[in-house]
Amino acid sequence: MNIFRFAGDVTHLISILVLLLKIYATKSCSGISLKTQELYALVFLARYLDLFTDFVSLYNIVMKVVFIVSSVAIVWCMRVDRVMRRSYDKDLDTFRHHFLILTSFLLALLVHEKFTFQEIFWAVSIYLEALAILPQLVLLQRSGNVDNLTGQYVLFLGAYRAFYILNWIYRYFTEQHFTRWIACVSGIVQTALYADFFYYYFISWKNNAKLQIPA
């Protein structure tokens, strides 16, 4: 493992902790897209099918379990918990995420590295993760004002993918047979989707003002 992947894993973990802090500390999921959280739950479930078949390291197993359990727990809170679901912005979170799932699945069938069950679902998870943030970004645009914890959650989530791009670049130059080009291209697309958010986050930080994302 290199420093870039470790930094990516840490920022990813921090993004989840920030989201859980927002939900449990404020007893509210306002500003959070359930559609995006459902997509991330599907991403981790599809990607980590090898959890019980391939052993890489204890660290690898722990991180996989953490991401699966935390994503499912967040979806459960927003859908089932009586207090949390009342604060969910259902009227604003109307992005048709089913089309993202269908698109990712069809693309994985057409463009993959190996035509095996596990590799196809790995490709699905990669494509779906690249698009999963879209419902959240649309929700933030519709709501206008963004609270600090929600803004930090999206910021760390974007930073995680940026670090992973550096990780892939590093691996390309240091590993003889690095072939995860699907992840590289999808990661670049995913990071590009955050560009607008990063810009407004920087402006709000520079001006010491509340984060606002114009519609």
Accessible surface in RSA format (square Angstrom, percent):
REM  Atomic radii and reference values for relative SASA: ProtOr
REM  Chains: A
REM  Algorithm: Lee & Richards
REM  Probe-radius: 1.40
REM  Slices: 20
REM RES _ NUM      All-atoms   Total-Side   Main-Chain    Non-polar    All polar
REM                ABS   REL    ABS   REL    ABS   REL    ABS   REL    ABS   REL
RES MET A   1   136.91  70.9  45.52  30.1  91.39 217.6  47.78  40.6  89.14 118.1
RES ASN A   2    22.52  15.5  12.90  12.5   9.63  23.2  15.77  38.0   6.75   6.5
RES ILE A   3   120.52  68.6 112.16  83.6   8.36  20.2 115.07  82.9   5.45  14.8
RES PHE A   4    64.53  32.3  64.42  39.9   0.11   0.3  64.53  39.1   0.00   0.0
RES ARG A   5    70.80  29.7  70.80  36.1   0.00   0.0   7.28   9.9  63.52  38.5
RES PHE A   6    95.04  47.5  95.04  58.9   0.00   0.0  95.04  57.6   0.00   0.0
RES ALA A   7    23.15  21.3  18.54  28.6   4.60  10.5  23.15  32.6   0.00   0.0
RES GLY A   8     0.00   0.0   0.00   N/A   0.00   0.0   0.00   0.0   0.00   0.0
RES ASP A   9     7.40   5.2   7.40   7.4   0.00   0.0   0.46   1.1   6.94   6.9
RES VAL A  10    55.16  36.3  54.38  49.2   0.78   1.9  55.16  47.9   0.00   0.0
RES THR A  11    16.43  11.7  16.43  16.7   0.00   0.0  16.43  22.1   0.00   0.0
RES HIS A  12     6.15   3.4   6.15   4.3   0.00   0.0   1.37   1.4   4.78   5.6
RES LEU A  13    52.95  29.5  52.95  37.9   0.00   0.0  52.95  37.2   0.00   0.0
RES ILE A  14    56.67  32.2  56.67  42.2   0.00   0.0  56.67  40.8   0.00   0.0
RES SER A  15     0.00   0.0   0.00   0.0   0.00   0.0   0.00   0.0   0.00   0.0
RES ILE A  16    13.56   7.7  13.56  10.1   0.00   0.0  13.56   9.8   0.00   0.0
RES LEU A  17    99.49  55.4  94.51  67.6   4.98  12.5  94.89  66.6   4.60  12.4
RES VAL A  18    16.90  11.1  16.01  14.5   0.89   2.2  16.83  14.6   0.07   0.2
RES LEU A  19     1.38   0.8   1.08   0.8   0.29   0.7   1.38   1.0   0.00   0.0
RES LEU A  20    41.16  22.9  40.31  28.8   0.86   2.1  40.73  28.6   0.43   1.2
RES LEU A  21    97.29  54.2  91.17  65.2   6.12  15.4  96.70  67.9   0.60   1.6
RES LYS A  22    10.77   5.3  10.77   6.6   0.00   0.0   0.92   0.8   9.86  10.5
RES ILE A  23     0.28   0.2   0.28   0.2   0.00   0.0   0.28   0.2   0.00   0.0
RES TYR A  24   106.85  49.9  99.29  56.5   7.56  19.7  77.94  58.6  28.92  35.6
RES ALA A  25    67.56  62.1  28.50  44.0  39.06  88.8  38.57  54.3  29.00  76.8
RES THR A  26    72.53  51.6  46.43  47.1  26.11  62.2  54.30  72.9  18.23  27.6
RES LYS A  27   118.12  57.6 110.90  68.0   7.22  17.2  70.99  63.9  47.12  50.2
RES SER A  28    23.96  20.2  23.96  32.0   0.00   0.0  18.35  39.1   5.61   7.9
RES CYS A  29     0.00   0.0   0.00   0.0   0.00   0.0   0.00   0.0   0.00   0.0
RES SER A  30    46.23  39.1  45.81  61.1   0.42   1.0  19.33  41.2  26.91  37.7
RES GLY A  31     9.95  12.3   0.00   N/A   9.95  12.3   9.95  27.3   0.00   0.0
RES ILE A  32     0.00   0.0   0.00   0.0   0.00   0.0   0.00   0.0   0.00   0.0
RES SER A  33     0.00   0.0   0.00   0.0   0.00   0.0   0.00   0.0   0.00   0.0
RES LEU A  34     8.06   4.5   8.06   5.8   0.00   0.0   8.06   5.7   0.00   0.0
RES LYS A  35    37.10  18.1  37.10  22.8   0.00   0.0  21.98  19.8  15.12  16.1
RES THR A  36     0.00   0.0   0.00   0.0   0.00   0.0   0.00   0.0   0.00   0.0
RES GLN A  37     4.81   2.7   4.81   3.5   0.00   0.0   0.00   0.0   4.81   3.6
RES GLU A  38    26.14  15.0  24.25  18.3   1.89   4.5  16.88  32.6   9.26   7.6
RES LEU A  39     0.01   0.0   0.01   0.0   0.00   0.0   0.01   0.0   0.00   0.0
RES TYR A  40     8.10   3.8   8.10   4.6   0.00   0.0   8.10   6.1   0.00   0.0
RES ALA A  41    10.07   9.3  10.05  15.5   0.02   0.1  10.05  14.1   0.02   0.1
RES LEU A  42    74.91  41.7  73.43  52.5   1.48   3.7  73.45  51.6   1.46   3.9
RES VAL A  43     0.08   0.0   0.00   0.0   0.08   0.2   0.08   0.1   0.00   0.0
RES PHE A  44     4.27   2.1   4.27   2.6   0.00   0.0   4.27   2.6   0.00   0.0
RES LEU A  45    82.32  45.8  77.18  55.2   5.14  12.9  78.14  54.9   4.18  11.2
RES ALA A  46    14.96  13.8   9.95  15.4   5.01  11.4  13.56  19.1   1.41   3.7
RES ARG A  47    35.75  15.0  27.10  13.8   8.65  20.6  13.90  19.0  21.85  13.2
RES TYR A  48    32.63  15.2  26.48  15.1   6.16  16.0   9.58   7.2  23.06  28.4
RES LEU A  49    72.85  40.6  52.60  37.6  20.25  50.9  56.32  39.6  16.53  44.5
RES ASP A  50    24.75  17.3  24.75  24.6   0.00   0.0   1.24   2.9  23.51  23.4
RES LEU A  51    23.83  13.3  15.96  11.4   7.86  19.8  16.45  11.6   7.37  19.8
RES PHE A  52   188.07  94.1 152.29  94.3  35.79  93.1 159.61  96.8  28.47  81.5
RES THR A  53   101.42  72.1  64.91  65.8  36.51  87.0  71.18  95.6  30.24  45.7
RES ASP A  54    67.39  47.2  60.68  60.4   6.71  15.9  21.77  51.2  45.63  45.5
RES PHE A  55   146.87  73.5 114.11  70.7  32.76  85.2 114.96  69.7  31.91  91.3
RES VAL A  56   100.77  66.3  74.65  67.6  26.12  62.9  78.38  68.1  22.39  60.7
RES SER A  57    40.09  33.9  37.48  50.0   2.60   6.0  33.94  72.3   6.15   8.6
RES LEU A  58   128.65  71.6 124.69  89.2   3.96   9.9 124.69  87.6   3.96  10.7
RES TYR A  59    70.50  32.9  62.69  35.7   7.81  20.3  66.94  50.3   3.56   4.4
RES ASN A  60    17.78  12.3  16.31  15.8   1.47   3.5   2.60   6.3  15.18  14.7
RES ILE A  61    47.09  26.8  47.09  35.1   0.00   0.0  47.09  33.9   0.00   0.0
RES VAL A  62    73.11  48.1  70.44  63.8   2.67   6.4  72.92  63.4   0.19   0.5
RES MET A  63    22.80  11.8  22.80  15.1   0.00   0.0  11.97  10.2  10.83  14.4
RES LYS A  64    16.11   7.9  16.07   9.9   0.05   0.1  11.58  10.4   4.53   4.8
RES VAL A  65    62.31  41.0  61.34  55.5   0.98   2.3  62.31  54.1   0.00   0.0
RES VAL A  66    50.47  33.2  47.15  42.7   3.32   8.0  50.47  43.9   0.00   0.0
RES PHE A  67     7.12   3.6   7.12   4.4   0.00   0.0   7.12   4.3   0.00   0.0
RES ILE A  68    29.61  16.8  29.50  22.0   0.11   0.3  29.61  21.3   0.00   0.0
RES VAL A  69    90.09  59.3  86.27  78.1   3.82   9.2  89.17  77.5   0.92   2.5
RES SER A  70     9.89   8.4   6.76   9.0   3.13   7.2   9.55  20.3   0.34   0.5
RES SER A  71     5.01   4.2   3.40   4.5   1.60   3.7   4.80  10.2   0.21   0.3
RES VAL A  72    68.48  45.1  67.53  61.1   0.94   2.3  68.09  59.2   0.39   1.0
RES ALA A  73    36.40  33.5  30.23  46.7   6.17  14.0  36.20  51.0   0.20   0.5
RES ILE A  74     3.21   1.8   3.01   2.2   0.19   0.5   3.21   2.3   0.00   0.0
RES VAL A  75    23.82  15.7  23.82  21.6   0.00   0.0  23.82  20.7   0.00   0.0
RES TRP A  76   134.44  53.9 130.06  63.0   4.38  10.3 115.34  61.5  19.10  31.0
RES CYS A  77     3.61   2.7   3.61   4.0   0.00   0.0   0.00   0.0   3.61   3.9
RES MET A  78     2.03   1.1   0.00   0.0   2.03   4.8   0.00   0.0   2.03   2.7
RES ARG A  79   132.02  55.4 114.60  58.4  17.42  41.5  33.47  45.7  98.55  59.7
RES VAL A  80    74.46  49.0  68.50  62.0   5.95  14.3  69.54  60.4   4.92  13.3
RES ASP A  81    40.47  28.3  36.15  36.0   4.32  10.2   4.40  10.4  36.07  36.0
RES ARG A  82   180.27  75.7 176.28  89.9   3.99   9.5  47.69  65.2 132.59  80.4
RES VAL A  83    81.58  53.7  78.71  71.3   2.86   6.9  78.71  68.4   2.86   7.8
RES MET A  84     5.90   3.1   5.90   3.9   0.00   0.0   5.90   5.0   0.00   0.0
RES ARG A  85   120.55  50.6 108.31  55.2  12.24  29.1  21.72  29.7  98.84  59.9
RES ARG A  86   193.61  81.3 156.77  79.9  36.85  87.7  62.90  86.0 130.71  79.2
RES SER A  87    31.64  26.7  17.79  23.7  13.85  31.9  28.82  61.4   2.82   3.9
RES TYR A  88    31.40  14.7  17.74  10.1  13.66  35.5  15.45  11.6  15.95  19.7
RES ASP A  89    33.70  23.6  26.80  26.7   6.90  16.3   8.38  19.7  25.31  25.2
RES LYS A  90   149.05  72.7 144.34  88.6   4.71  11.2  87.42  78.7  61.63  65.7
RES ASP A  91   132.10  92.5 111.09 110.6  21.01  49.7  36.38  85.6  95.72  95.5
RES LEU A  92    62.24  34.7  61.49  44.0   0.75   1.9  61.64  43.3   0.60   1.6
RES ASP A  93     4.10   2.9   0.19   0.2   3.91   9.2   1.16   2.7   2.94   2.9
RES THR A  94    69.90  49.7  53.63  54.4  16.27  38.8  47.52  63.8  22.38  33.8
RES PHE A  95    51.73  25.9  46.23  28.6   5.49  14.3  51.47  31.2   0.26   0.7
RES ARG A  96   172.89  72.6 165.40  84.3   7.49  17.8  46.46  63.5 126.43  76.6
RES HIS A  97    11.26   6.2  11.26   7.8   0.00   0.0   5.16   5.3   6.10   7.1
RES HIS A  98   124.96  68.3 120.71  83.9   4.25  10.9  85.41  88.0  39.55  46.0
RES PHE A  99   119.48  59.8 118.21  73.2   1.27   3.3 119.00  72.1   0.48   1.4
RES LEU A 100    18.99  10.6  18.99  13.6   0.00   0.0  18.99  13.3   0.00   0.0
RES ILE A 101    53.61  30.5  53.61  39.9   0.00   0.0  53.61  38.6   0.00   0.0
RES LEU A 102    97.72  54.4  94.58  67.7   3.14   7.9  97.42  68.4   0.30   0.8
RES THR A 103    69.82  49.7  66.60  67.5   3.21   7.7  45.06  60.5  24.75  37.4
RES SER A 104     0.40   0.3   0.00   0.0   0.40   0.9   0.40   0.8   0.00   0.0
RES PHE A 105    76.64  38.3  76.64  47.5   0.00   0.0  76.64  46.5   0.00   0.0
RES LEU A 106    88.39  49.2  87.98  62.9   0.42   1.0  88.04  61.8   0.35   0.9
RES LEU A 107    69.64  38.8  67.74  48.5   1.90   4.8  69.03  48.5   0.61   1.7
RES ALA A 108     0.00   0.0   0.00   0.0   0.00   0.0   0.00   0.0   0.00   0.0
RES LEU A 109    68.20  38.0  57.58  41.2  10.62  26.7  57.58  40.4  10.62  28.6
RES LEU A 110   143.69  80.0 115.32  82.5  28.37  71.3 117.69  82.7  26.00  70.0
RES VAL A 111    52.63  34.6  49.94  45.2   2.68   6.5  52.63  45.7   0.00   0.0
RES HIS A 112    51.01  27.9  31.52  21.9  19.49  49.9  15.06  15.5  35.95  41.8
RES GLU A 113    53.11  30.5  18.60  14.1  34.51  82.2  17.30  33.5  35.81  29.2
RES LYS A 114   134.13  65.4 129.40  79.4   4.73  11.3  76.57  68.9  57.56  61.3
RES PHE A 115   148.32  74.2 122.65  76.0  25.67  66.8 122.72  74.4  25.60  73.3
RES THR A 116    69.74  49.6  61.71  62.6   8.03  19.1  66.64  89.5   3.09   4.7
RES PHE A 117   145.58  72.8 130.04  80.5  15.54  40.4 136.35  82.7   9.23  26.4
RES GLN A 118    70.15  39.2  68.30  49.9   1.85   4.4  24.31  51.7  45.84  34.8
RES GLU A 119    30.90  17.7  30.14  22.8   0.76   1.8   6.76  13.1  24.14  19.7
RES ILE A 120    11.66   6.6  11.66   8.7   0.00   0.0  11.66   8.4   0.00   0.0
RES PHE A 121    60.57  30.3  60.57  37.5   0.00   0.0  60.57  36.7   0.00   0.0
RES TRP A 122    35.26  14.2  35.22  17.0   0.04   0.1  21.32  11.4  13.95  22.6
RES ALA A 123     0.37   0.3   0.37   0.6   0.00   0.0   0.37   0.5   0.00   0.0
RES VAL A 124    11.72   7.7  11.72  10.6   0.00   0.0  11.72  10.2   0.00   0.0
RES SER A 125     0.06   0.1   0.00   0.0   0.06   0.1   0.06   0.1   0.00   0.0
RES ILE A 126    13.41   7.6  11.57   8.6   1.84   4.4  11.75   8.5   1.66   4.5
RES TYR A 127    21.42  10.0  19.50  11.1   1.93   5.0  18.73  14.1   2.69   3.3
RES LEU A 128     2.86   1.6   2.86   2.0   0.00   0.0   2.86   2.0   0.00   0.0
RES GLU A 129     1.49   0.9   1.49   1.1   0.00   0.0   0.60   1.2   0.89   0.7
RES ALA A 130     4.59   4.2   4.49   6.9   0.09   0.2   4.49   6.3   0.09   0.2
RES LEU A 131    40.78  22.7  40.78  29.2   0.00   0.0  40.78  28.6   0.00   0.0
RES ALA A 132     0.00   0.0   0.00   0.0   0.00   0.0   0.00   0.0   0.00   0.0
RES ILE A 133     0.00   0.0   0.00   0.0   0.00   0.0   0.00   0.0   0.00   0.0
RES LEU A 134    41.87  23.3  41.87  30.0   0.00   0.0  41.87  29.4   0.00   0.0
RES PRO A 135     1.00   0.7   0.00   0.0   1.00   3.6   0.00   0.0   1.00   6.2
RES GLN A 136     0.00   0.0   0.00   0.0   0.00   0.0   0.00   0.0   0.00   0.0
RES LEU A 137    24.67  13.7  23.81  17.0   0.86   2.2  24.05  16.9   0.62   1.7
RES VAL A 138    34.58  22.8  34.49  31.2   0.10   0.2  34.54  30.0   0.04   0.1
RES LEU A 139     0.49   0.3   0.24   0.2   0.25   0.6   0.31   0.2   0.18   0.5
RES LEU A 140     1.20   0.7   1.20   0.9   0.00   0.0   1.20   0.8   0.00   0.0
RES GLN A 141    65.39  36.6  63.01  46.1   2.38   5.7   7.00  14.9  58.39  44.3
RES ARG A 142   117.31  49.3  86.92  44.3  30.39  72.4  33.63  46.0  83.67  50.7
RES SER A 143    43.53  36.8  15.22  20.3  28.30  65.2  18.51  39.4  25.02  35.0
RES GLY A 144    23.85  29.4   0.00   N/A  23.85  29.4  23.85  65.4   0.00   0.0
RES ASN A 145    79.59  54.9  65.54  63.3  14.04  33.8  12.70  30.6  66.88  64.6
RES VAL A 146     3.00   2.0   0.20   0.2   2.80   6.7   2.46   2.1   0.54   1.5
RES ASP A 147    51.66  36.2  47.04  46.8   4.61  10.9  35.48  83.5  16.17  16.1
RES ASN A 148   112.17  77.4 102.78  99.3   9.39  22.6  21.99  52.9  90.17  87.2
RES LEU A 149    42.04  23.4  41.15  29.4   0.89   2.2  41.15  28.9   0.89   2.4
RES THR A 150     0.66   0.5   0.66   0.7   0.00   0.0   0.66   0.9   0.00   0.0
RES GLY A 151     0.88   1.1   0.00   N/A   0.88   1.1   0.88   2.4   0.00   0.0
RES GLN A 152    63.33  35.4  63.33  46.3   0.00   0.0   6.66  14.2  56.68  43.0
RES TYR A 153     5.49   2.6   5.49   3.1   0.00   0.0   2.22   1.7   3.27   4.0
RES VAL A 154     0.00   0.0   0.00   0.0   0.00   0.0   0.00   0.0   0.00   0.0
RES LEU A 155    47.42  26.4  47.42  33.9   0.00   0.0  47.42  33.3   0.00   0.0
RES PHE A 156    55.58  27.8  55.58  34.4   0.00   0.0  55.58  33.7   0.00   0.0
RES LEU A 157     3.57   2.0   3.57   2.6   0.00   0.0   3.57   2.5   0.00   0.0
RES GLY A 158     0.00   0.0   0.00   N/A   0.00   0.0   0.00   0.0   0.00   0.0
RES ALA A 159    26.67  24.5  22.91  35.4   3.76   8.6  26.59  37.4   0.09   0.2
RES TYR A 160     7.15   3.3   7.15   4.1   0.00   0.0   2.54   1.9   4.61   5.7
RES ARG A 161     8.15   3.4   8.15   4.2   0.00   0.0   0.64   0.9   7.50   4.5
RES ALA A 162    37.46  34.4  34.27  52.9   3.18   7.2  35.23  49.6   2.23   5.9
RES PHE A 163    67.30  33.7  67.13  41.6   0.16   0.4  67.17  40.7   0.12   0.4
RES TYR A 164    33.55  15.7  33.55  19.1   0.00   0.0  22.45  16.9  11.10  13.7
RES ILE A 165    32.01  18.2  32.01  23.8   0.00   0.0  32.01  23.1   0.00   0.0
RES LEU A 166    77.09  42.9  75.54  54.0   1.54   3.9  75.69  53.2   1.39   3.7
RES ASN A 167     1.23   0.9   1.23   1.2   0.00   0.0   0.00   0.0   1.23   1.2
RES TRP A 168    17.85   7.2  16.57   8.0   1.28   3.0   9.43   5.0   8.43  13.7
RES ILE A 169    87.54  49.8  85.22  63.5   2.32   5.6  87.49  63.0   0.06   0.2
RES TYR A 170    97.05  45.3  91.08  51.8   5.97  15.5  55.62  41.8  41.43  51.1
RES ARG A 171    66.09  27.8  66.09  33.7   0.00   0.0   8.73  11.9  57.36  34.8
RES TYR A 172   141.99  66.3 129.74  73.8  12.25  31.9  81.36  61.1  60.64  74.7
RES PHE A 173   157.61  78.8 122.94  76.1  34.67  90.2 126.68  76.8  30.92  88.5
RES THR A 174    81.29  57.8  42.94  43.5  38.36  91.4  48.40  65.0  32.90  49.7
RES GLU A 175    73.94  42.4  61.41  46.5  12.53  29.8  32.79  63.4  41.15  33.6
RES GLN A 176   163.74  91.6 122.73  89.7  41.02  97.7  47.00 100.0 116.75  88.5
RES HIS A 177   148.09  80.9 122.76  85.3  25.32  64.8  90.51  93.3  57.58  67.0
RES PHE A 178    29.01  14.5   8.25   5.1  20.76  54.0   9.86   6.0  19.15  54.8
RES THR A 179    86.04  61.2  78.28  79.4   7.76  18.5  63.10  84.8  22.94  34.7
RES ARG A 180    70.46  29.6  70.32  35.8   0.14   0.3  14.87  20.3  55.58  33.7
RES TRP A 181   133.33  53.5 130.51  63.2   2.82   6.6 115.03  61.3  18.31  29.7
RES ILE A 182     1.97   1.1   0.40   0.3   1.58   3.8   1.70   1.2   0.27   0.7
RES ALA A 183     3.83   3.5   3.47   5.4   0.35   0.8   3.58   5.0   0.25   0.7
RES CYS A 184    30.08  22.8  29.81  33.2   0.27   0.6  18.38  46.6  11.70  12.6
RES VAL A 185    83.57  55.0  83.28  75.4   0.29   0.7  83.48  72.5   0.09   0.2
RES SER A 186     7.99   6.7   5.04   6.7   2.94   6.8   4.23   9.0   3.76   5.3
RES GLY A 187     1.54   1.9   0.00   N/A   1.54   1.9   1.20   3.3   0.34   0.8
RES ILE A 188   101.60  57.8 100.15  74.6   1.46   3.5 100.42  72.3   1.18   3.2
RES VAL A 189    68.71  45.2  66.13  59.9   2.58   6.2  68.51  59.5   0.20   0.5
RES GLN A 190     2.16   1.2   2.16   1.6   0.00   0.0   0.00   0.0   2.16   1.6
RES THR A 191    29.65  21.1  28.10  28.5   1.55   3.7  28.10  37.7   1.55   2.3
RES ALA A 192    64.45  59.3  45.26  69.8  19.19  43.6  53.01  74.6  11.44  30.3
RES LEU A 193    52.13  29.0  41.21  29.5  10.92  27.5  44.97  31.6   7.16  19.3
RES TYR A 194     0.00   0.0   0.00   0.0   0.00   0.0   0.00   0.0   0.00   0.0
RES ALA A 195    58.75  54.0  49.61  76.6   9.14  20.8  53.78  75.7   4.96  13.1
RES ASP A 196    69.71  48.8  62.87  62.6   6.84  16.2  36.76  86.5  32.95  32.9
RES PHE A 197     3.39   1.7   1.21   0.8   2.18   5.7   2.09   1.3   1.31   3.7
RES PHE A 198    58.88  29.5  54.44  33.7   4.43  11.5  55.24  33.5   3.63  10.4
RES TYR A 199   125.05  58.4 117.93  67.1   7.12  18.5  84.29  63.3  40.76  50.2
RES TYR A 200    56.79  26.5  54.81  31.2   1.98   5.2  22.21  16.7  34.58  42.6
RES TYR A 201    49.26  23.0  49.26  28.0   0.00   0.0  28.32  21.3  20.94  25.8
RES PHE A 202   104.41  52.2 101.40  62.8   3.01   7.8 104.19  63.2   0.22   0.6
RES ILE A 203    58.81  33.5  58.81  43.8   0.00   0.0  58.81  42.4   0.00   0.0
RES SER A 204    12.67  10.7   9.12  12.2   3.55   8.2   6.55  13.9   6.12   8.6
RES TRP A 205   178.64  71.7 160.60  77.7  18.04  42.4 138.60  73.9  40.04  65.0
RES LYS A 206   139.89  68.2 110.89  68.0  29.00  69.1  60.10  54.1  79.79  85.0
RES ASN A 207    96.52  66.6  70.11  67.8  26.41  63.6  22.83  55.0  73.69  71.2
RES ASN A 208   144.01  99.3 118.01 114.0  26.01  62.6  29.17  70.2 114.85 111.0
RES ALA A 209    60.73  55.8  38.54  59.5  22.19  50.5  47.87  67.4  12.86  34.1
RES LYS A 210   115.38  56.3  93.07  57.1  22.32  53.1  75.64  68.1  39.74  42.3
RES LEU A 211    11.63   6.5   9.50   6.8   2.13   5.4   9.50   6.7   2.13   5.7
RES GLN A 212   106.85  59.7  99.13  72.4   7.72  18.4  20.37  43.4  86.48  65.6
RES ILE A 213     6.42   3.7   4.72   3.5   1.70   4.1   5.29   3.8   1.13   3.1
RES PRO A 214    74.14  54.0  57.23  52.2  16.90  61.4  68.83  56.8   5.31  33.0
RES ALA A 215   119.82 110.2  56.33  86.9  63.49 144.4  77.86 109.6  41.97 111.2
END  Absolute sums over single chains surface
CHAIN  1 A    11495.5      10038.7       1456.9       7886.8       3608.7
END  Absolute sums over all chains
TOTAL         11495.5      10038.7       1456.9       7886.8       3608.7
